[in-house]
Amino acid sequence: MHLIHQSALYLHIAVGFFALMLFWIPMVARKGSFNHKRFGRYFVTAMYTIAASGLLMSGLDLAIPLEIHGRGLELNDPERQSVVSQVRESALFLFSLSVLVLTTTRQGSLVILHKENRQPLRTAPHSALCASLFLVGLLLLWQARVSGSTLFLIFGLLEVFIATGNLRYNFKKTLQPKEWWIEHLGALIGSGIGAYTAFFVFGGSRLFNSLFGDAFSDLSIILWIAPGVIGSIAIALFSRHYRKLFDPDRALKKAERRAALFR
């Protein structure tokens, strides 16, 4: 099991490194262009790999924490309980991020593939996936109440909010013009939030600690929550921009304003 965990970890790190860079190519490429579509597919494949390896690692950490992280250590009962508690708390957060990445990536992919047709989004497997994100968000909120973790509180709220938004979009009666495009963009930004948060909390924290020492410890919580805050703001701004852009009355309103200038 330890070998499986280590193999998943190396895969997670390697693919995650490329995914962090891939995220920006479809974001800055012209929407609908060849590069946007091609690198978007690469990003989706990378995120599925990251989610699967993250679920495998966190699942093993939750199930057998001492076998994975306590091998060769001679621990008394209090020490053993402390290690188990710390490993499982960290694993819960990684598990929630993996569910976030998997759910938002699949939501964004299905939306762009099927556009106005939302039947694939209403299937039992995808609905269960969105519901699982909601439930793991509630679990993080409960853990935040127990441990007082600001990080868990923010991401618990974020995951509940995203899961609720997904289900609302999937099952509401009608869509606004090209609302599928807004949903696609928001979902994949949500996927990027999960990837960047995992980097800062797990791999990036070790790198920054080695480079900046105590200075990073003072700023760590800010860097950990920054992807969630910045990503949420970006989703709100992009959604507002494209809703205005796709407003069917927009052209009529512009024409009326121009006509008024020549009266």
C-alpha positions in Angstrom: 0.0 0.0 0.0 2.9 2.3 0.8 4.3 1.8 -2.7 0.9 2.5 -4.3 0.6 5.7 -2.3 4.1 6.8 -3.3 3.5 6.1 -6.9 0.3 8.1 -6.8 2.2 10.9 -5.1 4.8 11.1 -7.8 2.2 11.0 -10.5 0.2 13.7 -8.7 3.2 16.0 -8.4 4.4 15.5 -12.0 1.0 16.0 -13.7 0.1 18.8 -11.2 3.2 20.8 -12.2 2.1 20.8 -15.9 -1.6 21.4 -15.0 -0.7 24.6 -13.2 0.9 26.0 -16.4 -1.7 24.4 -18.8 -4.5 26.2 -16.9 -3.4 29.6 -18.3 -3.2 28.7 -22.0 -6.9 28.2 -22.6 -7.6 31.1 -20.3 -5.7 33.6 -22.4 -6.2 32.0 -25.8 -9.0 33.3 -28.0 -12.2 31.5 -26.9 -13.2 28.8 -29.3 -9.8 28.9 -31.1 -7.8 25.8 -31.9 -5.4 26.4 -29.1 -8.2 27.0 -26.6 -9.8 23.7 -27.5 -6.6 21.7 -27.8 -4.9 22.9 -24.6 -8.3 22.8 -22.8 -8.5 19.1 -23.5 -5.0 18.6 -22.2 -5.9 20.5 -19.0 -9.0 18.4 -18.5 -7.0 15.2 -18.9 -4.4 16.4 -16.4 -7.1 17.4 -13.9 -8.8 14.0 -14.1 -5.4 12.4 -13.4 -4.8 14.8 -10.5 -8.2 14.1 -9.0 -7.9 10.3 -9.3 -4.4 10.3 -7.7 -5.5 12.7 -5.0 -8.5 10.5 -4.1 -6.3 7.4 -4.0 -3.7 9.0 -1.7 -6.3 10.6 0.6 -8.3 7.5 0.7 -5.3 5.5 1.9 -4.4 8.2 4.4 -7.9 8.1 5.9 -8.0 4.3 6.0 -4.5 3.3 7.1 -2.7 6.5 8.2 0.0 4.7 10.3 0.9 2.2 7.6 1.4 5.1 5.1 3.0 7.7 7.4 4.1 5.9 10.5 6.3 3.1 9.2 9.4 2.4 11.2 8.4 4.8 14.0 8.1 3.6 17.6 5.2 5.5 19.0 3.3 5.3 22.3 -0.4 5.6 22.4 -0.7 9.4 22.7 1.8 9.9 19.9 0.1 7.3 17.7 -3.3 9.1 18.2 -1.7 12.4 17.4 -0.2 11.2 14.1 -3.5 9.5 13.1 -5.4 12.7 13.8 -2.9 15.0 11.9 -2.7 12.6 8.9 -6.5 12.2 8.7 -7.1 16.0 9.0 -4.7 16.7 6.1 -6.2 13.8 4.1 -9.7 15.1 4.6 -8.7 18.4 3.0 -6.9 16.7 0.1 -9.9 14.4 -0.4 -12.2 17.5 -0.5 -9.9 19.3 -3.0 -9.8 16.1 -5.2 -13.6 15.9 -5.2 -13.7 19.7 -6.0 -11.3 19.2 -9.0 -13.2 16.1 -10.3 -16.6 17.7 -10.0 -15.8 21.0 -11.5 -13.7 19.5 -14.3 -16.5 17.1 -15.3 -19.1 19.9 -15.0 -17.1 22.2 -17.3 -16.4 19.4 -19.8 -20.0 18.2 -20.1 -21.3 21.7 -20.4 -19.1 22.7 -23.3 -19.7 19.3 -25.0 -23.5 19.4 -24.8 -24.2 23.2 -24.5 -28.0 23.7 -24.1 -28.6 20.0 -23.7 -28.4 19.4 -20.0 -29.5 15.8 -19.9 -25.9 14.5 -19.4 -25.6 16.8 -16.4 -28.7 15.3 -14.9 -27.6 11.7 -14.9 -27.3 9.8 -11.6 -23.5 9.6 -11.6 -22.9 13.3 -12.2 -25.7 14.3 -9.8 -24.1 12.0 -7.2 -20.7 13.6 -7.8 -22.2 17.1 -7.3 -23.9 15.9 -4.1 -20.7 14.4 -2.8 -19.0 17.8 -3.2 -21.8 19.3 -1.2 -21.4 16.7 1.5 -17.7 16.9 1.8 -18.0 20.7 2.0 -20.3 20.2 5.0 -17.8 17.8 6.5 -15.1 20.5 6.1 -17.3 23.0 7.9 -17.9 20.6 10.7 -14.1 20.0 11.0 -13.5 23.7 10.9 -15.9 24.1 13.9 -13.9 21.4 15.8 -10.4 22.6 14.9 -11.0 26.3 14.4 -9.3 26.1 10.9 -9.9 29.2 8.8 -8.8 27.2 5.7 -11.4 24.5 6.3 -14.1 27.1 6.9 -13.4 29.0 3.7 -13.2 25.9 1.5 -16.1 24.2 3.2 -18.2 27.2 2.2 -16.7 27.4 -1.3 -17.4 23.7 -1.9 -21.0 23.9 -0.7 -21.5 27.0 -2.8 -20.1 25.4 -6.0 -22.0 22.2 -5.5 -25.2 24.1 -5.0 -24.5 26.2 -8.1 -23.8 23.1 -10.2 -27.1 21.4 -9.2 -29.1 24.6 -9.7 -27.7 25.1 -13.2 -28.2 21.4 -14.1 -31.9 21.2 -13.0 -33.3 24.7 -13.5 -36.0 25.0 -16.1 -34.5 27.5 -18.6 -31.2 29.0 -19.4 -30.2 32.5 -20.4 -28.6 32.9 -23.9 -25.3 31.1 -23.9 -25.4 30.6 -20.2 -23.6 27.3 -20.9 -20.5 29.3 -21.8 -20.5 31.1 -18.5 -21.0 27.8 -16.6 -18.2 26.2 -18.5 -15.8 29.0 -17.7 -16.8 29.2 -14.0 -16.5 25.4 -13.6 -13.0 25.2 -15.0 -11.9 28.2 -12.9 -13.2 26.2 -9.9 -11.0 23.3 -11.1 -8.0 25.6 -11.2 -8.8 26.8 -7.6 -8.5 23.2 -6.4 -5.2 22.7 -8.2 -3.5 25.9 -7.0 -4.8 25.4 -3.5 -3.4 21.9 -3.4 -0.1 23.3 -4.6 0.2 26.0 -2.0 -1.1 23.8 0.9 0.9 20.7 0.2 3.8 20.8 -2.2 4.3 24.6 -2.4 4.4 25.0 1.4 7.6 22.9 1.6 9.2 24.8 -1.2 8.4 28.2 0.3 9.4 27.1 3.8 12.8 26.2 2.4 13.2 29.5 0.6 11.7 31.9 3.0 11.6 30.1 6.4 9.6 31.8 9.1 8.5 34.6 6.7 6.4 32.0 4.8 4.9 30.7 8.1 3.5 34.1 8.7 1.9 34.4 5.3 1.0 30.7 4.7 -2.7 31.1 5.5 -3.0 34.0 3.1 -1.4 32.0 0.2 -3.6 29.0 1.0 -6.8 30.9 0.8 -5.7 33.2 -2.0 -6.7 30.8 -4.9 -10.2 30.4 -3.5 -10.7 34.1 -3.0 -9.2 35.2 -6.3 -10.9 32.4 -8.2 -14.3 33.3 -6.8 -13.9 37.0 -7.6 -12.8 36.0 -11.2 -15.8 33.8 -11.6 -18.1 36.6 -10.5 -16.4 39.2 -12.8 -16.3 36.9 -15.8 -20.0 35.9 -15.3 -21.0 39.5 -15.1 -19.1 40.4 -18.2 -20.4 37.5 -20.3 -24.0 37.9 -19.1 -23.9 41.5 -20.4 -22.1 40.4 -23.6 -24.7 37.7 -24.4 -27.7 39.8 -23.3 -30.2 39.6 -26.3 -31.4 43.2 -25.6 -27.8 44.6 -25.6 -27.7 45.3 -29.3 -31.1 47.0 -29.2 -30.1 49.1 -26.2 -26.9 50.2 -28.0 -28.9 51.1 -31.1 -31.4 53.1 -29.1 -28.6 55.0 -27.4 -26.9 55.8 -30.7 -30.2 56.9 -32.2 -30.9 59.2 -29.3 -27.6 61.1 -30.0 -29.0 62.2 -33.4 -32.4 63.3 -32.4 
